[in-house]
Amino acid sequence: MSDARLGRTFFRNAIHGSRLYLLLAVLVTSLVATGYVWAQKTVTITVDDAVYNIKTTKSYVRDCLKQAGIELGPQDAVNLALDEKLTKGAKIEVYRGGPVTIKADGKTIAVVMAKATVEDAVKGAGIVLGDLDRTVPDRATGFKPGMEIRVIRVTEKIEYRESPIAYPVEKRADDTLEKGLAHVVQAGHNGMKREKVKVRYEDGQPINTVVEEEQTISPPQPEILVVGADDMVHTSRGTVRFSRVMEMEATAYLPTDGSDTGITATGIPARYGIVAVDPQVIPLGSRVYVKGYGMALAADTGGAIIGERIDLCMESANEAWSFGRRFVKVYILDE
């Protein structure tokens, strides 16, 4: 073989070898890159009320936390074992530890712990929670050092109770009876019922009652009340309409009994036809008709005129003494 031909063969072999080496280099690089990507994981870390999503190639929980710059104190806890192998999508929760006060069943417990929720803390203190029991804060509230937790024991009981049924009042109008007057024609009586109730207790104290069943033992008897519907009164000046009528204790006085000047509480002179009243019962300025006395104006007051009392102004001492003290019908007239 000539030297020229030998050179060409060597050159071709050299180029073929270089390509092979290049191909091998690319293959190795690809495998390394693929292995890195395959080894990389997305992990969620919850700590100090914050959530972090990080990408990591670390294999263990401990190393992942270190990569994230999260330091654990001696009282802190983690939901996963520190030497546990990480998997894709792993969720790491860090619970900061510290003192907590728990009040339950009349006792106060002070402990140091690290838990996820209030419920976990209560159970961690050895306190058993019933299905109905509740806590303050709520069970699902996140645990924080320094918390004060109260356990409220809740129970429900079925009880049977008897209670009265209030009697109704039936009113019947009577045109022959004056308006404002009434009388009972049938007395009312309460009935009786028996109830099945569910009572909810919190720490032994009833806080809510729900009636589940009700049975009438005896029905109530209604009170029947006849009420006056006649609102007209006949006077010496004709028939007038009134808004209400009252039976009042009446006395008599002279114009100068209240004051030497004879001036009433409303500033007008006292005279026949002026009456003193309790303004809480009959407002001052009201027009009234007093049976046996006549038409009058409520324009005065008196220290002894309290409640359903009325004082009638007379013209002479003889009239006042003669009238004395008696019960009269007083009609408060419509304006």
ABEGO torsion letter per residue (X at the ends): XBAAAAAAAAAAAAAAAAAAAAAAAAAAAAAAAAAAAAABBBBBBBBGGBBBBBBBABABAAAAAAAAGBBBBAABBBABBAABBBBBGBBBBBBBBEBBBBBBGGBBBBBBBBBABAAAAAAAAGBBBBAABBBOBBAABBBBBGBBBBBBBBBBBBBBBBBBBBBBBBBBBBAABBBGBBBBABBBBBBBBBBBBBBBBBGGBBABBBBABBBBABBBBBBBBBBBABABBBBAAEBBBBABBBBBBBBBBBAAAABAAGBBAAGBBBBBGBBBBBAAABBBGBBBBBBGAEBBBBABBBAABBEBBBBBBBABAAAAAAAEBBBBBBBBBBX
